[in-house]
Amino acid sequence: MNSATLVPATDSRWRRFLDGKPHDPYQLPEYAAVAALSECGAAAAFYAEEREQEAVLMPLLLRELPPELGAPASWRDAISPYGYAGPITTTGFPLDRLRRTLHLLADVAREHDIVSAFVRLNPLRAIPTTAFDQLGTVVNHGQVVYIDLSKTLDEFWAETRVSHRQDIVRLKRLGYTVHMDDWGDYPEFQAMYEMTMQRRSASAFYYFSDQYFTGLRDRLGDKLHLCTVRGPDGDIAAGGLFLVAGGIAEYHLSGTADAHRNKAPSKLMLDFARGWAKELGLSFMNLGGGFGGKAGSLHDFKRGFSPLQADFHTVRIVFDQHRYDELTRARDQLHPDETAEDAFFPSYRRPHPSPQEGRAAVRTADASPEPNAMALS
């Protein structure tokens, strides 16, 4: 082993590692830096070299602990940036050496007083979940829907649900049109996205600041794309942000205007976007899964565009059990009358709703393990 360390998003090793390799937009250092703006963390990556041609990189956000827990200022925890970051390795990394290398993450974490980590794995650039044996607990959150962009446009259409096809044809007939990268629409898209969240009574996790949207545009540059659907009168009916890098297009955020909901204009948007992504020479488009990673109406809507699915996993890692238990006790002493949520990780960040705001006021690690959850029809 040559080295194992944490590197900041500005470290050239992060970008150099990704260059020329299949990867995901969520693994970009620029994306991690933007995610840090909304998730109150510092962008970093676990980086380890096993041999000259074998390395592992895992994007993370390092977060200060809630001050009410009374922990020393140096204690922190880690979480994957919102999305499907996960670890990525050089091609052909043997599983036994990968396990050993990932175990070095524990040593690095203890050096930096990191108590725990919540890691979202990438379903399309997956490493074996068994690589985390004896390091953490792997949880399956269901499946994401993705499109194989090597298929022809005719195959796309044949795999599209009949009702989706009918709606797409109807939207075109009514005069709805699709536009890509008309950035003059960006402010209106942001407002439409927020209205969509309000309509859905979404948790605070899904609300993003103007700084976040500006950061995406400024830092990602040509890796960020805005797709909008205009109605017959020229108003914006729906829109979506797509992240593109390393052969993958990610359906990131989207929304639909109230006045056009009954026409489902996002169906026309996704039909256009998959053809657009194919023209770019990408390999896959990830539509994501359902709310909170669960099957339901959103997941079913996406399955109307493709039969292909892949498992989405997270890993829960406790690096220092004593400190983890101490923090959990501190949290439970502050709120002793609440019913414990055993599934929440880390337990010391379990949401505590205020009387005025309720649970939706809390932005936490496990509040939404599933990215793309707000890609709405």
URCOR-V828296 format. One record per residue. RES is the residue in one small letter. SS is DSSP state (h for helix, s for strand, l for the rest). PSI is psi in degrees with one decimal (NA if undefined). BURIAL is b if it has 9 or more other C-alpha atoms within 8 Angstrom, else e. Layout:
res: [RES;RES]
ss: [SS;SS]
psi: [PSI;PSI]
burial: [BURIAL;BURIAL]
//
This chain:
res: [m;n;s;a;t;l;v;p;a;t;d;s;r;w;r;r;f;l;d;g;k;p;h;d;p;y;q;l;p;e;y;a;a;v;a;a;l;s;e;c;g;a;a;a;a;f;y;a;e;e;r;e;q;e;a;v;l;m;p;l;l;l;r;e;l;p;p;e;l;g;a;p;a;s;w;r;d;a;i;s;p;y;g;y;a;g;p;i;t;t;t;g;f;p;l;d;r;l;r;r;t;l;h;l;l;a;d;v;a;r;e;h;d;i;v;s;a;f;v;r;l;n;p;l;r;a;i;p;t;t;a;f;d;q;l;g;t;v;v;n;h;g;q;v;v;y;i;d;l;s;k;t;l;d;e;f;w;a;e;t;r;v;s;h;r;q;d;i;v;r;l;k;r;l;g;y;t;v;h;m;d;d;w;g;d;y;p;e;f;q;a;m;y;e;m;t;m;q;r;r;s;a;s;a;f;y;y;f;s;d;q;y;f;t;g;l;r;d;r;l;g;d;k;l;h;l;c;t;v;r;g;p;d;g;d;i;a;a;g;g;l;f;l;v;a;g;g;i;a;e;y;h;l;s;g;t;a;d;a;h;r;n;k;a;p;s;k;l;m;l;d;f;a;r;g;w;a;k;e;l;g;l;s;f;m;n;l;g;g;g;f;g;g;k;a;g;s;l;h;d;f;k;r;g;f;s;p;l;q;a;d;f;h;t;v;r;i;v;f;d;q;h;r;y;d;e;l;t;r;a;r;d;q;l;h;p;d;e;t;a;e;d;a;f;f;p;s;y;r;r;p;h;p;s;p;q;e;g;r;a;a;v;r;t;a;d;a;s;p;e;p;n;a;m;a;l;s]
ss: [l;l;s;s;s;s;s;s;l;l;l;h;h;h;h;h;h;h;l;l;l;l;l;l;h;h;h;l;h;h;h;h;h;h;h;h;h;h;h;l;s;s;s;s;s;s;s;s;s;s;s;l;l;s;s;s;s;s;s;s;s;s;s;s;l;l;h;h;h;l;l;l;l;l;l;s;s;s;s;l;l;l;l;l;l;l;s;s;s;l;l;l;l;l;h;h;h;h;h;h;h;h;h;h;h;h;h;h;h;h;h;l;l;s;s;s;s;s;s;s;l;l;l;l;l;l;l;l;h;h;h;h;l;l;l;l;s;s;s;s;s;s;s;s;s;s;s;s;l;l;l;l;h;h;h;h;h;h;h;l;l;h;h;h;h;h;h;h;h;h;h;h;h;h;l;l;s;s;s;s;l;l;h;h;h;h;h;h;h;h;h;h;h;h;h;h;h;h;h;l;l;l;l;h;h;h;l;l;l;h;h;h;h;h;h;h;h;h;h;h;h;h;h;s;s;s;s;s;s;s;l;l;l;l;l;s;s;s;s;s;s;s;s;s;s;l;l;s;s;s;s;s;s;s;s;s;l;h;h;h;h;h;h;l;l;h;h;h;h;h;h;h;h;h;h;h;h;h;h;l;l;l;l;s;s;s;s;s;l;l;h;h;h;l;l;l;h;h;h;h;h;h;h;l;l;l;l;l;s;s;s;s;s;s;s;s;s;s;l;l;h;h;h;h;h;h;h;h;h;h;h;h;h;h;l;l;l;l;l;l;l;l;l;l;l;l;h;h;h;l;l;l;l;s;l;l;l;s;h;h;h;l;l;l;l;h;h;h;l;l;l;l;l;l;l;l;l]
psi: [125.4;-45.9;155.3;124.5;175.7;132.3;141.8;168.1;-20.2;-6.3;129.1;-21.6;-33.2;-54.0;-40.2;-36.0;-40.6;-30.4;127.2;-1.3;146.7;128.3;-168.7;147.4;-32.2;-9.7;0.8;141.6;-33.0;-38.2;-42.6;-38.6;-37.2;-42.9;-33.1;-26.6;-35.5;-16.2;13.0;51.0;178.3;128.5;130.6;171.3;137.1;125.9;126.8;139.6;121.1;-50.2;-178.1;-35.8;13.3;121.8;160.1;138.5;132.9;106.4;140.6;162.5;126.0;124.4;142.1;151.0;155.5;127.6;-28.8;-13.9;-14.0;23.0;156.2;148.9;-23.6;-16.9;140.4;171.5;175.2;152.6;147.4;144.5;147.6;123.4;-162.4;63.8;-74.1;170.3;151.2;143.3;163.7;155.5;136.8;20.5;116.5;141.8;-40.0;-40.4;-32.4;-41.8;-46.6;-39.8;-43.5;-31.2;-24.1;-20.7;-37.2;-41.2;-43.1;-41.4;-43.9;-34.7;-30.6;15.4;37.3;119.1;-42.5;168.4;138.6;110.6;123.4;123.8;159.8;121.5;-21.7;-23.4;54.7;145.7;157.8;131.7;-24.0;-12.6;-19.0;9.2;132.7;7.0;-41.7;-177.7;122.3;132.4;131.1;124.0;19.3;-155.0;149.5;157.5;133.5;162.3;129.7;108.3;-0.7;-13.0;160.8;164.5;-36.2;-39.0;-38.6;-49.0;-39.3;-31.5;-7.3;134.0;143.3;-44.7;-35.1;-44.8;-43.0;-41.9;-38.7;-45.3;-41.8;-41.7;-43.0;-41.4;-34.6;-10.8;13.9;140.1;155.1;139.9;135.6;129.9;38.9;87.7;-9.4;-18.5;-4.6;-47.8;-40.0;-35.7;-44.3;-45.1;-39.8;-39.7;-45.9;-40.2;-36.2;-41.3;-41.1;-41.4;-34.4;1.6;44.3;151.6;165.5;-21.1;-31.8;4.7;130.7;144.2;165.2;-34.9;-37.5;-48.9;-39.7;-40.5;-41.7;-46.7;-45.0;-40.6;-34.8;-24.1;-124.7;6.6;-5.2;134.4;138.9;122.1;125.4;148.7;126.6;142.2;177.5;-27.9;3.6;-2.8;157.3;121.8;-33.5;162.2;159.2;148.8;132.9;131.8;136.4;125.8;151.3;22.6;2.7;140.2;126.7;128.4;103.1;-64.6;149.5;166.8;164.8;136.7;142.2;-41.1;-15.5;6.0;-39.3;-10.8;-9.4;57.1;-17.5;-20.4;-41.4;-38.5;-47.3;-34.8;-42.8;-44.6;-35.9;-35.6;-39.6;-45.2;-36.1;-42.3;-28.8;-9.9;21.2;163.2;-41.7;153.5;123.7;117.8;-10.2;-169.6;-140.2;-176.3;126.1;20.6;10.9;151.7;144.8;-159.7;-38.8;-45.2;-41.8;-38.7;-44.6;-35.4;-16.9;-10.0;-15.1;143.0;-5.4;133.9;153.9;144.7;139.1;123.9;153.1;161.0;132.4;118.4;127.9;115.8;-30.7;96.6;-38.0;-48.0;-38.7;-46.8;-37.7;-42.8;-38.6;-41.2;-40.5;-41.2;-42.9;-30.0;-31.8;-32.5;67.4;-18.2;-0.8;149.9;127.4;142.9;95.9;-25.9;-10.0;136.2;136.5;148.5;-28.7;-6.6;16.3;134.2;141.4;101.5;136.5;158.2;-33.7;-39.7;-27.2;-173.5;-28.7;-11.6;-7.7;131.6;113.0;174.0;-51.5;8.5;-32.5;94.4;-20.6;110.1;174.3;14.9;-19.9;30.6;90.5;149.0;NA]
burial: [e;e;e;b;e;b;b;e;b;e;e;e;e;b;b;e;e;b;e;e;e;e;b;b;b;b;b;b;b;b;b;b;b;b;b;b;b;b;b;e;b;b;b;b;b;b;b;b;b;b;e;e;e;b;b;b;b;b;b;b;b;b;b;b;b;e;e;e;b;e;e;e;e;e;b;b;b;b;b;b;b;e;b;b;b;b;b;b;b;b;e;e;b;e;e;e;b;b;b;e;b;b;b;b;b;b;e;b;b;b;e;e;b;b;b;b;b;b;b;b;b;b;b;e;b;e;e;e;e;e;b;b;b;e;b;b;b;b;e;e;b;b;b;b;b;b;b;b;b;e;e;e;e;e;e;b;e;e;b;b;b;e;e;b;b;e;b;b;e;e;b;b;e;e;e;b;b;b;b;e;e;b;e;e;e;b;e;e;b;b;e;b;b;b;b;b;b;e;e;e;e;b;b;b;b;e;e;e;e;e;e;b;b;e;b;b;b;e;b;b;e;e;b;b;b;b;b;b;b;b;b;b;e;e;e;b;b;b;b;b;b;b;b;b;b;b;b;b;b;b;b;b;b;b;b;b;b;e;e;b;b;e;e;b;b;b;b;b;b;e;b;b;b;b;b;e;b;b;e;e;e;b;b;b;b;b;b;b;b;b;b;b;b;b;b;e;e;b;b;b;b;b;b;b;b;b;e;b;e;b;b;b;b;b;b;b;b;b;b;b;e;e;e;b;e;e;b;b;b;b;b;b;e;e;e;e;e;e;e;e;e;e;e;e;b;b;b;b;b;b;e;e;b;e;e;e;e;b;b;b;b;b;b;b;b;e;e;b;b;b;b;b;b;b;b;b;b]
//
